[in-house]
Amino acid sequence: MNWRLAERDFQAIYNVPDPLHLTWRRFMTLLSTLSSPESHLMRYLQHAHDPDAIVKERHAKSQWWRKEFDKARGRPMRPEPKLMSLDSFMGGGGV
């Protein structure tokens, strides 16, 4: 567990300035209810199971901003690129 993230969540969500002074039972109760979307610790733990999740999240955000920028400039929406197999790219026929 990343203690800095847990401490930040305790301060931001529960307004507990120093989680080390809590009883063990109270600490575990608060820790088990940190499932809110604002929780930095829970986001870190989710990404720990999927290493590509951070890259995917950043890519999705960059795509969103690109679409908003195009919309603000009055540009038409770019079509999503289509995947093509090597055979269809080379003309569909075999050798």
N, C-alpha and C positions, 0 to 999 in steps of 0.2 A: 504494500500500500504506500502511496506517496503521501507522506505526512503533511507537506506544505499545502497540497490541494485539499486535504481533509480539514486542515486548520482554517484555510481560506473559506471553505464552505460553512464551517461552524460559525465563523465570524459574520459572514454575509447572510446566511439563511436563518440561523438561530440566534444571532446577536450574542454569542458566547465569546468573550474576548480571549480566554485562555482555556481551551478544552482539557488541558492537563490537570486542572483543578476539579474536574467533574468526578463523580464516583464512577466506578467501572460499569455498573448497571446503567446509569444515566448515559454514559458515553456510548455504550453499545446500542441503547434504545435510539438515540439520536442518529447514530451512524447507520442503523438499519432503515431509517426513514429518509435517507438522502437520495431518493429516486427522482427528485424534481429535475426538470430540464436545465435549470440554472446550475446544477451541481457540476463543478469542475472535476471532482473525483469520479463521479459516475461516468462522465464523458471519457475520461482517461481510461477507466477500466473497460469500457465498451470498445475503445480503439485498441486496447491491448490484445483483445481476442482477434481482431481483424486489422493487421498492419496496413492494409491498403485503404482502410476506411478514411484516414486523414487525407490521403491524396484524392480519393473520390469526393470527399466533402469540399475540399478546396476547389476541385475542378468544377463541381456543380455550382459553387458560388461564383466562379469566374464566368461560367456560361450565363448565369442569371444576369450579371452586370453587363455582359456583352449584349444580351437581348434588350435590356433596358436602355442601353446607350443607343442601339440602333433604332429603337422605338422613339426615343427623344429626338433623334436627328431626322426622323421621317424616312428612314431607309426601310426597304422591304425586308421582311424576315428571310433570313438565309435558310435554304432547305437543309435538313439534316443530311449529313453524308451517308450514302448507302454503302454497305459492305459488298464487295464483289469477289467472287472466287477467282483464282488464277486461271482456271479453264475458260470462264466467261470473258475474262480480260484478254486472253490470247485468241479469242475468236470462237470459242465453244468446241472446236474440233480437236481431236487427239492427233498425235503424230503419225 
